[in-house]
Amino acid sequence: MPHSFYARMVIAAVMPFMVMLTGCITLYQASQAEQHTARSVAQTLGVIADANHLMRLFMDAETAQRGYALTRDGDYLAPYQRALSMFPRTLGTLRDSVQGETQQQRLARANRLFRQWVKNVANVSIVETQGNGSGLPGAATPASKRLVDEFRVIMGNFIDTEEASLHVRQSDSRDAAMNAQRIMIVSILLALAGALVTWWPLFQRTRHAVMEITQRSRRMVEGDLSQRVILPGRDEFAWMAHAFNAMAARLEALVITEKRTSRELAERVHALVQERTRDMRARHALIETLQACRDTRSAQDALRDQLPHVFSHARGGALWCLDMHSPQPPQRVCHWGDAPENDVQTFQTCHALHTGQPQDIALPSARHASVCPHVLASPTPGRHLCLPLKGSEGILGVLQVHWLPERDADDDNDARVDFAKGVAEDMVLSLSNVRLREQLEEASIRDALTGLYNRRFLDETLARELARAERQAVPLCVLMLDIDHFKPINDDYGHALGDRALVAVAELLNAHVRRDDIVCRYGGEEFVIIMPGAGLDAAQRRGDHLRRCVSALDVEANVPAPIRLTVSLGLACYPQHGDNAEHLLHSADMALYEAKQGGRNRLTIASP
Ligand SMILES: Nc1nc2c(ncn2[C@@H]2O[C@H](COP(=O)(O)OP(=O)(O)OP(=O)(O)O)[C@@H](O)[C@H]2O)c(=O)[nH]1
């Protein structure tokens, strides 16, 4: 039996058909035999009928002769005449129909007997016609009687033989019919049995395979991917089971991989979200802190504290700042992590500082020509980012960040670069705001013409310094200074020159006081110098020195000789000349008035 299910199906379909075909052929042959025997029977019946007919012809002829002999009536001879004409024909038919030597001999004998009888009858008739008509009629002669009797015996034997043959043939015909019936029944039974034998295993196999595959498939659909189809054998169902199992195993492996990948992805996303959230919080905290800073120093302190938290995922970093209004080299505000401690000279080679363009360097793959020299000074592998803090006025500084290389995490690295750029932009904005605020505040306390502190700042500062002097129990002097005869300068040379003179005196005052002294323009051509910690003597010496310097000052004008100035000064000292700002200023003002009244270009100490 082949292993292929398809081949077995073909066999199962063809085998009953072949059995039925064989049965039909056999049945056909049996029916042919039965027809043949039926023809033989019919032929034998015809022979028997012809034999009886032959006997009847002879008997009728003999009876006719007897009747004629008794009656001499010619009408009695009609059967005899018919027998004479029909006997040869009937005998010929019999001879053609009968087979077998004995039966042919019997027919030949019967023919001779009939011919002899006819001759006897004819001879007797001639004797009677030639004689006197006495004696026995021809048919009734003993010789004729013997002929007739012998004829009867021979034909009787002939018919007996044919009847025996008829019995045999009828029996054969019945047997053939029975055989045909048996063949038909056997063929049908064999076809049914063959169909049963071949189809039943196929049905069983199909039912089992379909149920097995259906059940396993249903369980797999419900989520149990460990299901496997068990169908031993080597047919198509076994192959299908093998394919199903291979498919299920692959699916199971894929699902396991997909679950693991999803879990890893979820963990990574969770970690990333946490990292981003932490970074964003740190970034917002930095922005808020920077927004609250009133000056650059506090902003730099905030950056020093918080940048390591903002870039907690970085390996290290540094912040360099420039003073826009000073030619000073950049200052490193802070650095954290394993950032190399570049000195100013090394840092000044940074491309970002010179080009104002961000430098994104991946070591060791980056081309050396495009890498900042300060990065090459300690070429740690990873991503090195130099971001210029570019404000509207120019470059405020450079932010450097360094990450270790992370394999298969290009998106993370890019996100970190974007984050760092965002932080740099925040810093630029915040530092610019702080600087703007500083400038505004500076402008609000400075005199626009001379750059000295204005009267508003004087009021605030004097009160604060007096409080400190009181707290520290130290003296404080206020020197009020007024340019003598300034009005004629304006009138004679114009306000522009008057302004230049004011600026020259302001610069001189600034240049000749101590660092802690505060020089203010009190109004017009009047100045006040707050001298914290200075006693009356020291202040007097400082005032006289200033007076002398001013009198030596040359203010260039469009006249042959430079203009010379003199100043009058009033000096008041805490605590002896006043214990608050208003009182102290008033005392200084009174002393100044006295100096003016005293002839100008002199210093007068306030009265106690
Ligand atoms: N060019 C210029 N002149 C100013 C400025 N502020 C005040 N002045 C002038 O300074 C002059 C002050 O004159 P006065 O108050 O009469 O005093 P003075 O001429 O110096 O005389 P004495 O103080 O008595 O010696 C006025 O003419 C003001 O217009 C300023 O910012 N620029």
The ligand as an SDF file (V2000), in Angstrom:
LIG
                    3D

 32 34  0  0  0  0  0  0  0  0999 V2000
   27.8990  121.8420   30.5890 N   0  0  0  0  0  0  0  0  0  0  0  0
   27.1970  121.5290   31.6730 C   0  0  0  0  0  0  0  0  0  0  0  0
   26.8980  122.4940   32.5070 N   0  0  0  0  0  0  0  0  0  0  0  0
   26.1940  122.1870   33.6490 C   0  0  0  0  0  0  0  0  0  0  0  0
   25.7870  120.9000   33.8960 C   0  0  0  0  0  0  0  0  0  0  0  0
   25.1060  120.8830   35.0690 N   0  0  0  0  0  0  0  0  0  0  0  0
   25.0990  122.1650   35.5310 C   0  0  0  0  0  0  0  0  0  0  0  0
   25.7960  122.9790   34.6610 N   0  0  0  0  0  0  0  0  0  0  0  0
   26.0110  124.3510   34.7390 C   0  0  0  0  0  0  0  0  0  0  0  0
   26.8490  124.6540   35.8450 O   0  0  0  0  0  0  0  0  0  0  0  0
   26.6220  126.0030   36.2170 C   0  0  0  0  0  0  0  0  0  0  0  0
   26.5990  126.2110   37.6890 C   0  0  0  0  0  0  0  0  0  0  0  0
   26.6670  127.5190   37.9310 O   0  0  0  0  0  0  0  0  0  0  0  0
   26.4900  128.0780   39.3090 P   0  0  0  0  0  0  0  0  0  0  0  0
   25.5330  127.2960   40.1190 O   0  0  0  0  0  0  0  0  0  0  0  0
   26.1290  129.4830   39.1330 O   0  0  0  0  0  0  0  0  0  0  0  0
   27.8750  128.0400   39.9760 O   0  0  0  0  0  0  0  0  0  0  0  0
   29.2600  128.5020   39.4690 P   0  0  0  0  0  0  0  0  0  0  0  0
   29.1730  129.2030   38.1910 O   0  0  0  0  0  0  0  0  0  0  0  0
   30.1700  127.2830   39.4020 O   0  0  0  0  0  0  0  0  0  0  0  0
   29.7210  129.3880   40.5510 O   0  0  0  0  0  0  0  0  0  0  0  0
   30.2500  128.8950   41.9280 P   0  0  0  0  0  0  0  0  0  0  0  0
   29.7610  127.5710   42.2060 O   0  0  0  0  0  0  0  0  0  0  0  0
   29.7040  129.9000   42.8380 O   0  0  0  0  0  0  0  0  0  0  0  0
   31.6880  128.9530   41.8190 O   0  0  0  0  0  0  0  0  0  0  0  0
   25.3000  126.4260   35.5320 C   0  0  0  0  0  0  0  0  0  0  0  0
   25.5790  127.3440   34.4980 O   0  0  0  0  0  0  0  0  0  0  0  0
   24.7740  125.1260   34.9720 C   0  0  0  0  0  0  0  0  0  0  0  0
   24.0740  125.3320   33.7810 O   0  0  0  0  0  0  0  0  0  0  0  0
   26.0930  119.9120   32.9590 C   0  0  0  0  0  0  0  0  0  0  0  0
   25.7580  118.7170   33.0610 O   0  0  0  0  0  0  0  0  0  0  0  0
   26.8280  120.2830   31.8780 N   0  0  0  0  0  0  0  0  0  0  0  0
  1  2  1  0
  2  3  2  0
  2 32  1  0
  3  4  1  0
  4  5  2  0
  4  8  1  0
  5  6  1  0
  5 30  1  0
  6  7  2  0
  7  8  1  0
  8  9  1  0
  9 10  1  0
  9 28  1  0
 10 11  1  0
 11 12  1  0
 11 26  1  0
 12 13  1  0
 13 14  1  0
 14 15  2  0
 14 16  1  0
 14 17  1  0
 17 18  1  0
 18 19  2  0
 18 20  1  0
 18 21  1  0
 21 22  1  0
 22 23  2  0
 22 24  1  0
 22 25  1  0
 26 27  1  0
 26 28  1  0
 28 29  1  0
 30 31  2  0
 30 32  1  0
M  END
$$$$
